[in-house]
């Protein structure tokens, strides 16, 4: 932004970073748009809010990865983005349930004494996600994943109108439980 002649305050920089969610091409385009709209000089969060489109690329797979990584703040931001974009809660529940089934299976295998690396490979966990999955399994008790998987049933029923509850609230609870976990005793 400074190279473009803009003098952003901290909130302006944070807002752009949040909105483009790591999409550097979008960040460059939004900075250029700000320069064209406001010219060189100071840029506030309000200026950014008025000019910058939400260019983040939210999808359910990024949501699941953020939750598995234990990043509650990012998980909730992605969830809010998905909801704002009109993604159906059933899709979000499907992605969470899919991941929780894998995590439950891996946690049970680990508790039974199986080496986690081959178990992850056999379960189809990609190499670039194995560190995330390993840390997630380590911060949960083995039964937590089955409990969370049961919670996805309620969220799915709420999303389909088969249960009186807010599916987004249920999804939020599942995400927070997944991200934070119940740490194993050392």
Secondary structure as GFF3:
##gff-version 3
##sequence-region A 1 186
A	DSSP	beta_strand	6	8	.	.	.	ID=ss1
A	DSSP	alpha_helix	10	20	.	.	.	ID=ss2
A	DSSP	alpha_helix	24	38	.	.	.	ID=ss3
A	DSSP	beta_strand	41	43	.	.	.	ID=ss4
A	DSSP	alpha_helix	45	51	.	.	.	ID=ss5
A	DSSP	alpha_helix	60	68	.	.	.	ID=ss6
A	DSSP	alpha_helix	72	84	.	.	.	ID=ss7
A	DSSP	alpha_helix	89	111	.	.	.	ID=ss8
A	DSSP	alpha_helix	116	122	.	.	.	ID=ss9
A	DSSP	three_ten_helix	127	129	.	.	.	ID=ss10
A	DSSP	alpha_helix	130	138	.	.	.	ID=ss11
A	DSSP	alpha_helix	144	159	.	.	.	ID=ss12
A	DSSP	alpha_helix	167	180	.	.	.	ID=ss13
###
